[in-house]
Amino acid sequence: MKIIILGAGQVGSTVAESLVSEANDITMVDIDPQRLAFLQDRLDLRTVVGNASHPSVLVNAGAHDADMVLAVTGHDETNLVACKLAATLFNTPTKIARIRSTEYSAYPEIFSSENFCVDFAISPEQILTEYIEKLIEFPEALQVLDFASGKVSLVAVRALKGGSLVGQQLQELRKHVPNVDSRVAAIFRKDRPIIPEGDTVIEAEDEVFFIAATEDIRAVMRELRKMDKPVKYVMIAGGGKIGRRLGLTLEKDYQVKIIERNHQACERLAGDLSNALVLHGDVTDETLLDDENIAEMDMFCALTNDDENNIMSALLAKRMGAHKVIALINRRAYVDLVQSSGIDIAISPAQVTIGSLLAYVRHGDVAAVHSLRRGAAEALELVAHGDARSSNVVGRRIDEIKLPKGATIGAIVRGLPKSEGLFGQNSTLEQDEITRELNSGVKVIIAHHDTIIESEDHVILFVINRKMIREVEKLFQVSVGFL
């Protein structure tokens, strides 16, 4: 696939790295020649220096025969204009725009074919807010990912000594939770993947990925580790776009404090928020944290625009007694370094966001993609089409499907209505619309060896190595003769 990526920032660079590894023809456009030179030295891609909203720059980038334009610069207006030009001048089939401002996303008609011609709009800030919100709702989890419009969840937890299943085989799971059907999709032990079998024994400190109907995930988590007390007190370091969004989301259900260094930003936050307490100060100020009772905080979220500030404030908050700390870190090297340094969860914004983009690049009907373990693994939601003659999966039992080793089918959702929208699968607007359409005919089926896949099933897979993705996608593609 020939793809033009407009913007070589964190999101654009991460997407480029992922897509290049999957044998796509990538051209990167940015106004910063040094940034492009750095990427060209590392990746097999073409670069063009220039403004992404200029027609001549798009021509130089090869827009006349591009399959897709990903407009992910830091400026909404540039992204919108680029998509409009790609549609009007070059008839580009797929246009995706990164939209940060809620001023635009509140009016979906802006993105229609009569206006800016955006096929899918994504908001990294909104995706991150929803991601962090899930971690606060389930404080025991390392990751909580939704599939099939929230009907199914994939959860990663650290198995702790004393958990009911630690030291026992996976086949004992059903005995411990007799009324809940779930499946362990993968286990990572000391950063090495283990393909789960019935006789696999869970050890303390294992990172266990399990899949279950969303309403059942707490019951399964209780068997793997002692449950933390529900989160009540949350402190947010940084009142920027993500901190503000998270504060607005949380203040209805939690007691929230936000620390912001910029005085004008504090005044804006105080006007936007109703119940949260806004504090003017430095997030690395030990005296301020102590005065604001950091030791009583159930969750500390470091969400400033500075990686070093986030790392230092999170480590300081943990040392001073905060129960759990989360740090937003843009530089990938930092994420790997601090993950085991006392910070409970280090979040890479680009890795969280990339799934919403990959869903549109994957071959076949891909409803959702989530990047796992900092991009090493993936979870996908694929829609099965065709019949037993035209498909390699429809009408077949799971143990008859030739999945690559390391790929696991975790669950199937049957009866989910089709959805189409301008905002893609990660948009709150579209999710609300889908939820209204859901009916009692939707079934969540945890996959077993004798489960048979039917046409239009949403199949949720876990892949321990991204190199297997192409092979998995081919399995779900119907033959040419299928109508």
Secondary structure by P-SEA (a helix, b strand, c coil): cbbbbccccaaaaaaaaaaaaaccbbbbbcccaaaaaaaaacccccccccccccaaaaaaaccccccbbbbccccaaaaaaaaaaaaacccccbbbbbcccccccccccccccccccccbbbbaaaaaaaaaaaaaacccccbbbbcccccbbbbbbccccccccccccccccccccccbbbbbccccccccccccccccccccccccccccccccaaaaaaaaccccccccbbbbccccaaaaaaaaacccccbbbbbbccaaaaaaaaaacccbbbbbcccccaaaaaaaccccccbbbbccccaaaaaaaaaaaaaacccbbbbbbccaaaaaaaccccccccccccccaaaaaaaaaccccccbbbbccccccbbbbbbbbccccccccccccccccccccccccccccccccccccccccccaaaaaaaaaaccccbbbbccccccccccccbbbbbbccccaaaaaaaaaccccccc
